[in-house]
């Protein structure tokens, strides 16, 4: 198999992975960015430490009119088991969305 074909196959695999990730994520790109900005402000700019829960993510979801349990289930599926893990692990590039 030549290099060009290997590159094509890798890209197809990556595209399939991102399509599956987008299917599992209940937020759209701008909504995810808004959540990440909110968490950045709450955790890193204000300096309040993570309490190892998804309390801030839950608050954001309620305030934005989302089903909080659906949002929490979504972020958990990408390694976001607390607010700081959401901030670090649930990144737009996972879905093919630019950072």
MMTF fields as JSON, N, C-alpha, C and O atoms, coordinates in Angstrom:
{
  "mmtfVersion": "1.0.0",
  "mmtfProducer": "UNKNOWN",
  "numBonds": 395,
  "numAtoms": 396,
  "numGroups": 99,
  "numChains": 1,
  "numModels": 1,
  "chainsPerModel": [1],
  "groupsPerChain": [99],
  "chainIdList": ["A"],
  "bondAtomList": [4, 2, 8, 6, 12, 10, 16, 14, 20, 18, 24, 22, 28, 26, 32, 30, 36, 34, 40, 38, 44, 42, 48, 46, 52, 50, 56, 54, 60, 58, 64, 62, 68, 66, 72, 70, 76, 74, 80, 78, 84, 82, 88, 86, 92, 90, 96, 94, 100, 98, 104, 102, 108, 106, 112, 110, 116, 114, 120, 118, 124, 122, 128, 126, 132, 130, 136, 134, 140, 138, 144, 142, 148, 146, 152, 150, 156, 154, 160, 158, 164, 162, 168, 166, 172, 170, 176, 174, 180, 178, 184, 182, 188, 186, 192, 190, 196, 194, 200, 198, 204, 202, 208, 206, 212, 210, 216, 214, 220, 218, 224, 222, 228, 226, 232, 230, 236, 234, 240, 238, 244, 242, 248, 246, 252, 250, 256, 254, 260, 258, 264, 262, 268, 266, 272, 270, 276, 274, 280, 278, 284, 282, 288, 286, 292, 290, 296, 294, 300, 298, 304, 302, 308, 306, 312, 310, 316, 314, 320, 318, 324, 322, 328, 326, 332, 330, 336, 334, 340, 338, 344, 342, 348, 346, 352, 350, 356, 354, 360, 358, 364, 362, 368, 366, 372, 370, 376, 374, 380, 378, 384, 382, 388, 386, 392, 390],
  "bondOrderList": [1, 1, 1, 1, 1, 1, 1, 1, 1, 1, 1, 1, 1, 1, 1, 1, 1, 1, 1, 1, 1, 1, 1, 1, 1, 1, 1, 1, 1, 1, 1, 1, 1, 1, 1, 1, 1, 1, 1, 1, 1, 1, 1, 1, 1, 1, 1, 1, 1, 1, 1, 1, 1, 1, 1, 1, 1, 1, 1, 1, 1, 1, 1, 1, 1, 1, 1, 1, 1, 1, 1, 1, 1, 1, 1, 1, 1, 1, 1, 1, 1, 1, 1, 1, 1, 1, 1, 1, 1, 1, 1, 1, 1, 1, 1, 1, 1, 1],
  "groupList": [{"groupName": "UNK", "atomNameList": ["N", "CA", "C", "O"], "elementList": ["N", "C", "C", "O"], "formalChargeList": [0, 0, 0, 0], "bondAtomList": [1, 0, 2, 1, 3, 2], "bondOrderList": [1, 1, 2], "singleLetterCode": "X", "chemCompType": "L-PEPTIDE LINKING"}],
  "groupTypeList": [0, 0, 0, 0, 0, 0, 0, 0, 0, 0, 0, 0, 0, 0, 0, 0, 0, 0, 0, 0, 0, 0, 0, 0, 0, 0, 0, 0, 0, 0, 0, 0, 0, 0, 0, 0, 0, 0, 0, 0, 0, 0, 0, 0, 0, 0, 0, 0, 0, 0, 0, 0, 0, 0, 0, 0, 0, 0, 0, 0, 0, 0, 0, 0, 0, 0, 0, 0, 0, 0, 0, 0, 0, 0, 0, 0, 0, 0, 0, 0, 0, 0, 0, 0, 0, 0, 0, 0, 0, 0, 0, 0, 0, 0, 0, 0, 0, 0, 0],
  "groupIdList": [1, 2, 3, 4, 5, 6, 7, 8, 9, 10, 11, 12, 13, 14, 15, 16, 17, 18, 19, 20, 21, 22, 23, 24, 25, 26, 27, 28, 29, 30, 31, 32, 33, 34, 35, 36, 37, 38, 39, 40, 41, 42, 43, 44, 45, 46, 47, 48, 49, 50, 51, 52, 53, 54, 55, 56, 57, 58, 59, 60, 61, 62, 63, 64, 65, 66, 67, 68, 69, 70, 71, 72, 73, 74, 75, 76, 77, 78, 79, 80, 81, 82, 83, 84, 85, 86, 87, 88, 89, 90, 91, 92, 93, 94, 95, 96, 97, 98, 99],
  "secStructList": [7, 7, 2, 2, 2, 2, 2, 2, 2, 2, 2, 2, 2, 2, 2, 2, 2, 2, 2, 2, 2, 2, 2, 2, 7, 7, 1, 7, 2, 2, 2, 2, 2, 2, 2, 2, 2, 2, 2, 0, 0, 0, 0, 0, 0, 1, 7, 7, 7, 7, 7, 1, 1, 1, 2, 2, 2, 2, 2, 2, 2, 2, 2, 2, 6, 7, 7, 2, 2, 2, 2, 2, 2, 2, 2, 2, 6, 6, 6, 7, 1, 1, 2, 2, 2, 2, 2, 2, 2, 7, 7, 4, 4, 4, 4, 6, 7, 7, 7],
  "xCoordList": [0.855, 0.0, 0.904, 1.851, 0.594, 1.44, 1.066, 0.029, 1.92, 1.736, 0.445, -0.24, 0.123, -1.091, -2.328, -3.23, -2.368, -3.513, -3.6, -4.693, -2.463, -2.45, -2.983, -3.751, -2.57, -3.035, -4.548, -5.24, -5.055, -6.501, -7.255, -8.284, -6.739, -7.399, -7.387, -8.379, -6.271, -6.208, -7.225, -7.889, -7.346, -8.303, -9.734, -10.562, -10.037, -11.372, -11.695, -12.798, -10.729, -10.924, -11.177, -12.092, -10.369, -10.532, -11.905, -12.579, -12.313, -13.624, -14.75, -15.718, -14.632, -15.649, -15.698, -16.779, -14.535, -14.465, -15.123, -15.876, -14.839, -15.415, -16.92, -17.654, -17.385, -18.824, -19.527, -20.602, -18.932, -19.495, -19.489, -20.451, -18.426, -18.345, -19.424, -20.07, -19.626, -20.669, -22.047, -22.917, -22.248, -23.532, -23.785, -24.916, -22.733, -22.87, -22.928, -23.445, -22.407, -22.386, -23.705, -24.117, -24.36, -25.665, -25.554, -26.552, -24.351, -24.162, -23.618, -22.9, -23.974, -23.43, -22.101, -21.8, -21.31, -19.989, -20.012, -19.232, -20.886, -20.932, -21.381, -20.936, -22.247, -22.713, -21.589, -21.422, -20.825, -19.693, -18.669, -18.139, -18.39, -17.438, -17.941, -17.154, -19.24, -19.804, -19.632, -19.274, -19.884, -19.677, -18.217, -17.925, -17.301, -15.878, -15.437, -14.62, -15.964, -15.654, -16.174, -15.496, -17.379, -17.967, -17.104, -16.817, -16.692, -15.86, -14.494, -13.951, -13.946, -12.663, -12.785, -11.926, -13.852, -14.078, -14.264, -13.647, -15.103, -15.428, -14.248, -14.037, -13.482, -12.419, -11.063, -10.315, -10.747, -9.379, -9.22, -8.183, -10.22, -10.111, -10.513, -9.858, -11.576, -12.03, -11.118, -10.917, -10.576, -9.668, -10.349, -9.718, -11.611, -12.315, -11.914, -12.057, -11.421, -10.968, -12.131, -13.279, -11.79, -12.782, -13.187, -12.337, -14.481, -14.967, -15.173, -15.802, -14.64, -14.683, -16.102, -16.412, -16.953, -18.314, -18.545, -17.664, -19.717, -20.123, -21.099, -21.978, -20.949, -21.906, -21.951, -23.033, -20.815, -20.799, -21.351, -22.063, -21.023, -21.57, -23.087, -23.813, -23.559, -25.003, -25.646, -26.678, -25.051, -25.589, -25.656, -26.661, -24.58, -24.547, -25.682, -26.389, -25.864, -26.898, -28.288, -29.099, -28.556, -29.857, -30.051, -31.105, -29.046, -29.135, -29.329, -29.95, -28.796, -28.901, -30.131, -30.373, -30.904, -32.134, -31.959, -32.831, -30.844, -30.609, -31.07, -31.193, -31.322, -31.588, -30.257, -29.365, -30.104, -28.793, -28.309, -27.111, -29.21, -28.782, -28.239, -27.296, -28.83, -28.34, -26.951, -26.076, -26.752, -25.439, -24.4, -23.303, -24.738, -23.792, -23.441, -22.28, -24.435, -24.175, -23.246, -22.34, -23.476, -22.653, -21.201, -20.295, -20.973, -19.586, -18.881, -17.674, -19.616, -19.009, -18.491, -17.457, -19.214, -18.802, -17.485, -16.901, -17.018, -15.731, -14.706, -13.711, -14.949, -13.98, -14.17, -13.266, -15.331, -15.616, -16.423, -17.647, -15.743, -16.442, -16.504, -17.174, -15.814, -15.947, -15.701, -15.295, -15.943, -15.855, -14.477, -14.372, -13.415, -12.085, -11.771, -11.055, -12.287, -12.09, -12.86, -12.4, -14.019, -14.742, -13.874, -13.701, -13.336, -12.512, -11.29, -10.895, -10.694, -9.479, -9.728, -8.968, -10.77, -10.952, -11.968, -11.816, -12.982, -14.062, -13.773, -14.342, -12.881, -12.373, -12.999, -13.294, -13.198, -13.834, -13.159, -13.843, -11.85, -11.171, -11.625, -11.496, -12.155, -12.658, -13.789, -14.03, -14.471, -15.658, -15.398, -16.309, -14.146, -13.82, -14.117, -14.16, -14.323, -14.574, -13.268, -12.578, -12.936, -11.688, -11.759, -12.828, -10.588, -10.515, -10.856, -10.851],
  "yCoordList": [-1.17, 0.0, 1.237, 1.331, 2.17, 3.362, 4.401, 4.294, 5.395, 6.418, 7.205, 7.535, 7.499, 8.277, 7.507, 8.083, 6.22, 5.397, 5.279, 5.333, 5.118, 5.074, 6.371, 6.365, 7.472, 8.784, 8.917, 9.421, 8.468, 8.5, 7.654, 8.076, 6.468, 5.582, 6.173, 6.081, 6.776, 7.433, 8.558, 8.719, 9.341, 10.455, 9.935, 10.514, 8.855, 8.264, 7.803, 8.023, 7.165, 6.704, 7.882, 7.845, 8.921, 10.122, 10.756, 11.159, 10.842, 11.406, 10.595, 11.164, 9.272, 8.406, 8.578, 8.63, 8.665, 8.873, 10.196, 10.261, 11.245, 12.556, 12.57, 13.21, 11.886, 11.808, 11.093, 11.516, 10.021, 9.308, 10.203, 10.201, 10.954, 11.86, 12.934, 13.248, 13.499, 14.526, 13.941, 14.63, 12.667, 12.014, 11.898, 12.062, 11.617, 11.448, 12.77, 12.815, 13.848, 15.149, 15.87, 16.035, 16.296, 16.946, 18.443, 19.092, 18.99, 20.425, 20.684, 19.862, 21.84, 22.305, 23.026, 23.333, 23.295, 23.901, 25.161, 25.276, 26.096, 27.346, 27.107, 27.798, 26.143, 25.825, 25.202, 25.538, 24.306, 23.712, 24.79, 24.819, 25.665, 26.751, 27.647, 28.094, 27.908, 28.723, 28.019, 28.655, 26.72, 25.959, 26.018, 26.262, 25.8, 25.821, 27.208, 27.318, 28.254, 29.621, 29.859, 30.471, 29.373, 29.5, 28.779, 29.326, 27.554, 26.798, 27.452, 27.474, 27.978, 28.683, 29.861, 30.075, 30.608, 31.757, 31.3, 31.852, 30.305, 29.846, 29.177, 29.377, 28.384, 27.599, 28.282, 28.175, 28.979, 29.443, 30.955, 31.414, 31.729, 33.175, 33.629, 34.484, 33.062, 33.392, 32.728, 33.239, 31.581, 30.875, 29.945, 29.487, 29.656, 28.719, 27.312, 26.949, 26.516, 25.169, 24.264, 24.463, 23.279, 22.269, 21.489, 21.096, 21.271, 20.499, 19.027, 18.277, 18.622, 17.236, 16.746, 15.563, 17.692, 17.375, 18.087, 18.775, 17.912, 18.629, 19.748, 20.076, 20.33, 21.334, 22.564, 23.08, 23.03, 24.219, 23.895, 24.705, 22.719, 22.294, 22.169, 22.579, 21.614, 21.484, 22.864, 23.089, 23.785, 25.149, 25.813, 26.433, 25.68, 26.268, 25.698, 26.453, 24.387, 23.743, 24.255, 24.563, 24.343, 24.839, 26.29, 26.643, 27.12, 28.54, 28.752, 29.729, 27.833, 27.956, 27.245, 27.287, 26.594, 25.945, 24.543, 24.051, 23.901, 22.529, 21.545, 21.892, 20.322, 19.238, 18.917, 18.366, 19.25, 19.076, 17.631, 17.384, 16.678, 15.277, 14.836, 14.049, 15.339, 15.013, 15.607, 14.951, 16.845, 17.486, 16.729, 16.46, 16.383, 15.666, 14.3, 13.893, 13.601, 12.307, 12.473, 11.666, 13.507, 13.774, 14.029, 13.405, 14.937, 15.274, 14.113, 13.937, 13.329, 12.149, 11.162, 10.524, 11.043, 10.084, 10.472, 9.683, 11.696, 12.151, 12.392, 13.085, 11.821, 11.927, 13.116, 13.46, 13.759, 14.896, 14.471, 14.603, 13.961, 13.481, 14.527, 14.327, 15.633, 16.8, 18.021, 17.885, 19.204, 20.415, 20.634, 21.028, 20.382, 20.618, 19.58, 19.889, 18.369, 17.373, 17.741, 17.462, 18.362, 18.86, 19.912, 19.881, 20.835, 21.906, 21.371, 21.917, 20.323, 19.773, 18.698, 18.6, 17.895, 16.721, 16.879, 16.254, 17.681, 17.777, 18.977, 20.055, 18.763, 19.835, 19.783, 18.7, 20.931, 20.967, 20.1, 19.572, 19.94, 19.157, 17.699, 17.029, 17.201, 15.825, 15.607, 14.488, 16.681, 16.623, 17.156, 17.234, 17.523, 18.117, 19.597, 20.207, 20.177, 21.614, 22.26, 21.75, 23.348, 24.007, 24.567, 24.926, 24.634, 25.181, 26.648, 27.29],
  "zCoordList": [0.0, 0.0, 0.0, 0.78, -0.88, -0.968, 0.094, 0.749, 0.247, 1.291, 1.103, 2.071, -0.142, -0.406, 0.056, 0.664, -0.23, 0.173, 1.693, 2.257, 2.356, 3.822, 4.408, 5.37, 3.82, 4.3, 4.117, 5.001, 2.975, 2.718, 3.743, 4.271, 4.018, 4.977, 6.382, 7.105, 6.77, 8.086, 8.18, 9.204, 7.105, 7.091, 7.166, 7.87, 6.454, 6.508, 7.925, 8.425, 8.559, 9.934, 10.864, 11.687, 10.732, 11.567, 11.325, 12.274, 10.077, 9.746, 10.368, 10.872, 10.336, 10.938, 12.451, 13.038, 13.08, 14.532, 14.914, 15.885, 14.153, 14.454, 14.215, 14.968, 13.193, 12.938, 14.095, 14.521, 14.599, 15.746, 16.989, 17.758, 17.186, 18.334, 18.242, 19.242, 17.056, 16.885, 17.171, 17.702, 16.82, 17.084, 18.585, 19.042, 19.345, 20.793, 21.549, 22.665, 20.961, 21.63, 21.374, 20.226, 22.442, 22.298, 22.019, 21.704, 22.132, 21.907, 20.51, 19.941, 19.973, 18.703, 18.981, 20.134, 17.942, 18.166, 19.024, 19.969, 18.714, 19.487, 20.926, 21.841, 21.12, 22.47, 23.295, 24.467, 22.695, 23.408, 23.743, 24.853, 22.799, 23.071, 24.205, 25.039, 24.236, 25.313, 26.663, 27.654, 26.7, 27.936, 28.355, 29.525, 27.43, 27.76, 28.231, 29.146, 27.621, 28.071, 29.481, 30.306, 29.752, 31.084, 32.12, 33.185, 31.805, 32.736, 32.912, 34.016, 31.837, 31.926, 32.888, 33.744, 32.733, 33.621, 35.067, 35.978, 35.276, 36.624, 37.327, 38.523, 36.582, 37.209, 37.214, 38.186, 36.145, 35.976, 36.134, 36.612, 35.745, 35.893, 37.291, 37.885, 37.806, 39.161, 40.19, 41.292, 39.8, 40.688, 41.668, 42.621, 41.459, 42.327, 41.927, 40.76, 42.848, 42.485, 42.082, 42.48, 41.288, 40.891, 42.141, 42.939, 42.3, 43.45, 43.086, 43.833, 41.938, 41.454, 41.191, 41.336, 40.798, 40.355, 39.026, 38.51, 38.498, 37.29, 37.634, 36.836, 38.808, 39.281, 38.373, 38.091, 37.922, 37.052, 35.667, 35.073, 35.158, 33.865, 33.978, 33.072, 35.067, 35.313, 35.364, 34.73, 36.108, 36.213, 34.846, 34.497, 34.073, 32.731, 31.882, 31.215, 31.898, 31.091, 31.466, 30.593, 32.764, 33.223, 32.781, 32.252, 32.993, 32.629, 31.129, 30.71, 30.326, 28.866, 28.295, 27.089, 29.166, 28.724, 28.151, 27.435, 28.46, 28.009, 29.076, 30.251, 28.652, 29.583, 30.255, 29.61, 31.538, 32.175, 32.19, 32.048, 32.359, 32.388, 31.032, 30.959, 29.98, 28.633, 28.406, 27.84, 28.847, 28.708, 29.527, 29.039, 30.772, 31.627, 31.038, 31.059, 30.52, 29.893, 28.692, 28.48, 27.925, 26.749, 27.133, 26.579, 28.072, 28.422, 29.108, 28.944, 29.868, 30.503, 29.455, 29.651, 28.346, 27.318, 26.656, 25.914, 26.927, 26.391, 27.492, 27.277, 28.671, 29.757, 30.664, 31.425, 30.603, 31.468, 32.676, 32.687, 33.696, 34.889, 35.987, 37.0, 35.796, 36.666, 35.785, 34.631, 36.323, 35.51, 34.898, 33.736, 35.67, 35.092, 34.009, 33.057, 34.137, 33.087, 31.825, 30.717, 31.979, 30.801, 30.108, 28.89, 30.891, 30.325, 29.597, 28.567, 30.113, 29.518, 28.462, 27.498, 28.623, 27.772, 26.649, 25.599, 26.837, 25.851, 24.956, 25.127, 24.005, 23.166, 21.768, 21.262, 21.151, 19.819, 18.762, 17.886, 18.819, 17.785, 17.763, 16.739, 18.882, 18.91, 17.914, 17.462, 17.585, 16.732, 15.333, 14.51, 15.069, 13.782, 13.744, 12.676, 14.925, 15.026, 15.453, 16.336, 14.848, 15.21, 16.619, 17.111, 17.263, 18.628, 18.618, 19.668]
}
